[in-house]
């Protein structure tokens, strides 16, 4: 077994300023493996969840969940969930969007394509699950909240560039310039 290579170049450093506060750090070279693991873990979890909903003997139905769950747990968005659950077009939308969204988010993460876009929608779904499953008996942090942060970390670290298709998509040659050079805004969905 060979020892891991420790890289000291600038790609392992990061810094961000928000509201006048700057934070920064230097990631260990093994961080890439952990970010890849997070991407694959969430990809598998979402692809599996979506697939099992799609092939289930009974069709997936979000109506009962939307109507009932939020009203029973002191949820601050209980009225929003009740509205969603009692609005036929929204229930029909959710019945398609949840299983297929989970499947496509999961597949995107597994193959590393459009990772930031997939992670954004995964985080959005986890935010909705967080409020739908509202339970602050043990504090405001629960598994849904933690998974939302995992999705955001996967997006922030550009996990699609780590053994993923995004690394190839970004460098696709378009007559002397890469796809990302020509369409720089794609960095918000790739990576």
N, C-alpha and C positions, 0 to 999 in steps of 0.2 A: 504494500500500500504506500502510495506516495503522499507526501505532506501537501496540504493545500497551498496554492500560490497566494501570497499576500501582495495585492496590488496597492501601490501608493500614488497612482495618478489621480488627476482631478476628477475623474468620473466617479470616484468613491466619496466625493464630498458633496454636500448639499447645503443650501441656505435659502431662507425665505423671509421676506419682510411683509408683515400684515399690520396695518394700523400703527406703524412706527416701531413695532417690535420685531427684532430680527432674531431668528433661531437658526442654528446650523449644526452640522455634525459631519462625522466621517464614518461611513459604513464599513464594516469588515467585509472582506471579499466573500466570505461564506454567506453573507446576506442574500446574495442572488439565489442561492439554493432555498432559503427560507421563503423568499418572495415567490419563487416558482412553486414551492409546496403549497403556499396559501392559495395561489391561483388555481392549481390543480384540485385542491381540496374543495374549494367553493364551486369550481366547475363541475366536479363529479356530483356534489350534493345537489346542485340546481338541475343538472341534466337528468339525474336519476329521479328527482322529485317531479319534474315536468313530465318525463316519460311515463312514470307510473300513473300519473293523473290522466294522461292521454289514452293509455291502453287499458285503463280500469274497466271492469265489467259495467259499472254504472258511471254515467257521465259526471264530470266534475261540476259541482255547483257551489258558487260562492255566496248565494243569497242568504242562506241560513246563518252563515258565519258573519256576514256583514251586518245583518239585522240584529242578531242576538248577542254576539260576544262582547261588543263594546259597551252595551247597556248594562252589563252585569258586573263590571269591574271598576267603576269610578273613572272611566276613561274621559279625559278632557275633550276628546273628539267624538264622543258617543253620538251626538246629533248628526255629525257628518257621516259616520258609519251607518246609522239608521237610514239616512237619506239614500246613501249608496245602495243599501240592501233593499229598499222599497221602491227604487227606480228601475223599472224593467230593462230599459236599454243599457243602464250601467251594469246590472247583474249579467246580462248577456255578454257585454264587453268583457267583464271580469272573468266569466266562464271560459272565454277564449284566451284572454291576455295572460292570465296567471299560469296555466299549464304550458302554453306555447312560449310565453316569455321566459319561464324558468328553463325550458329546454334550450331555447336559443341562447340565453345568457350562459348557461352551462357549457354548451358546445363552443361558443366563442372563447370562453376561458380555457377550455381543454385544449383547443388547437392554437390558442394565442392569437386570434384574429379579432380586430375591432375591440380590443380588451378594455380600453377606457370607456367606450360606449356601453359595452356589456356590464362593466363594473358600476357605471353610473346607474343603469337601470336596476342592477342587483341591489345597490344601496337604496334606491328609491323603494323597491319592493320590501326590503328589510325595514325601512322606516315605517311603511304602512303596516307591516306585521308587528312592529314594535308597539304602535299605537293600538292595533287591533287586539294584541295579546297583553295589553296594559296590565302590569302588576308591579307595584312599587313596594310590596311588603318587605323586600330585602334591598331596597334602594332603587334608583332610577336606571341602573345598568343591569341589563339582562342579556340573554343569549342573542336575541334579535338585534339589540343595540351593538353588541360586540361584533356580530357578523356584518352589520352595516359598516363598521370601522374597518373590518378586514377588506371589504370591497373597495373602500376609499383608499386603503393602503395599496392594494393591487393596482388601482388606477394611478395613484401618485408615483409609484415606483416604475411605471411603464413595464409591467410584468409581461406584456406581449412580446417584448424584445428579448426575453429570456427563453430560449428554445421555443419560440412561438412564430407564427406566420407574420405577425406585425413587423418583425425585423426585416423580412423579405419584401413585404408590401411597401414599407417606407422607402426602401432603396431600389424599387423597380425603376428601370431606366426608361425615361420618356425623351429620347433623342438628345442625350447629353446632360440631362438633369434628372434628378430623382423625383419620384412622385411627391415626396414631402417638400422638396425644394420648390416645385411648381405650385403645389397646393398646400401651403404651410398650415392652414387651418385644420388639416387632417390630423395634426398632432393631438388634437383634442379628442379624437375617437380612436386613433391608433396608439399602440404603445403598451 
